[in-house]
Amino acid sequence: MRVISLKPLREFWERHPDAQGPLRLWYKTAVNAEWDNLRDARRDYPHADGVRTRTGDTLTVFNIGGNKYRLIARVRFDYRLVNVRAVLTHAEYSAGRWRD
């Protein structure tokens, strides 16, 4: 998979240093993955979920760092492309503003 981009991950772990290891692992896993669908992604991240936004887009939410953080991405399985939209704490995710 091609991951666009590492920048939001880096910015997040600069604010939350304990997230660096789990986010680097997610990145390494994703760039080496051959995901054709959500079921394939769940082999690597069993709790990954497809979530519909208010605008109708479907995003994939990955639990990171023992469910402490959430990585939200638009995954285009057909193009083997992962566009990282946000990395959030569990509290930020629960607030739901990312769905807009």
C-alpha positions as CSV (number, residue, x, y, z in Angstrom):
1,M,0.0,0.0,0.0
2,R,1.1,3.6,-0.5
3,V,0.6,5.7,2.6
4,I,0.0,9.4,2.3
5,S,1.5,10.8,4.4
6,L,3.8,10.2,7.4
7,K,3.5,13.9,8.4
8,P,0.3,13.6,10.5
9,L,1.7,10.6,12.3
10,R,4.9,12.5,13.1
11,E,3.0,15.6,14.2
12,F,0.9,13.5,16.5
13,W,3.8,11.6,18.1
14,E,5.6,14.9,18.7
15,R,2.7,15.8,21.0
16,H,2.2,12.2,22.3
17,P,5.7,10.6,22.4
18,D,4.3,7.3,23.6
19,A,2.5,7.0,20.3
20,Q,5.7,7.0,18.2
21,G,6.3,3.2,18.4
22,P,2.8,2.1,17.7
23,L,2.4,4.6,14.8
24,R,5.7,3.6,13.2
25,L,4.6,0.0,13.5
26,W,1.3,0.8,11.8
27,Y,3.1,2.7,9.0
28,K,5.5,-0.2,8.4
29,T,2.7,-2.7,8.4
30,A,0.6,-0.6,6.0
31,V,3.3,0.1,3.5
32,N,4.1,-3.6,3.4
33,A,0.5,-4.7,3.3
34,E,-1.5,-6.1,0.3
35,W,-5.0,-5.2,1.5
36,D,-7.7,-5.8,-1.0
37,N,-10.5,-5.0,1.4
38,L,-11.3,-4.3,5.1
39,R,-11.2,-7.9,5.9
40,D,-7.6,-8.0,4.8
41,A,-6.8,-5.0,6.9
42,R,-8.3,-6.7,9.9
43,R,-5.8,-9.5,9.6
44,D,-3.2,-7.0,10.7
45,Y,-5.5,-4.8,12.8
46,P,-8.4,-6.9,14.0
47,H,-10.4,-4.0,15.4
48,A,-10.2,-1.8,12.2
49,D,-13.7,-0.5,11.3
50,G,-15.2,1.1,8.3
51,V,-17.1,4.2,9.4
52,R,-19.4,6.4,7.3
53,T,-19.0,10.1,7.7
54,R,-21.8,12.7,7.6
55,T,-20.8,13.5,4.0
56,G,-21.1,9.8,3.0
57,D,-17.5,8.9,2.7
58,T,-16.3,5.7,4.2
59,L,-13.2,5.9,6.4
60,T,-11.2,3.2,8.1
61,V,-10.5,3.6,11.8
62,F,-7.5,1.8,13.2
63,N,-7.0,1.3,17.0
64,I,-3.4,2.3,17.8
65,G,-1.4,1.8,21.0
66,G,-3.8,-0.6,22.8
67,N,-6.9,1.4,21.9
68,K,-5.4,4.6,23.3
69,Y,-5.3,6.3,19.9
70,R,-7.3,6.2,16.7
71,L,-5.8,6.6,13.2
72,I,-8.4,7.6,10.6
73,A,-7.7,7.0,7.0
74,R,-9.4,6.9,3.7
75,V,-8.3,3.6,2.2
76,R,-8.7,3.0,-1.5
77,F,-8.2,-0.7,-1.7
78,D,-8.6,-0.6,-5.5
79,Y,-5.7,1.8,-5.8
80,R,-3.7,0.4,-2.9
81,L,-3.7,3.9,-1.4
82,V,-4.0,4.9,2.3
83,N,-4.6,8.6,2.9
84,V,-4.2,9.4,6.6
85,R,-6.8,11.9,7.6
86,A,-6.2,12.2,11.3
87,V,-4.6,10.7,14.4
88,L,-6.6,11.3,17.5
89,T,-6.6,10.5,21.2
90,H,-9.5,8.3,22.3
91,A,-11.2,11.3,23.8
92,E,-10.8,13.4,20.6
93,Y,-12.2,10.5,18.6
94,S,-15.2,10.1,20.9
95,A,-16.1,13.8,20.5
96,G,-16.9,13.0,16.9
97,R,-15.8,16.2,15.2
98,W,-13.7,14.2,12.7
99,R,-16.9,12.9,11.1
100,D,-17.8,16.3,9.6
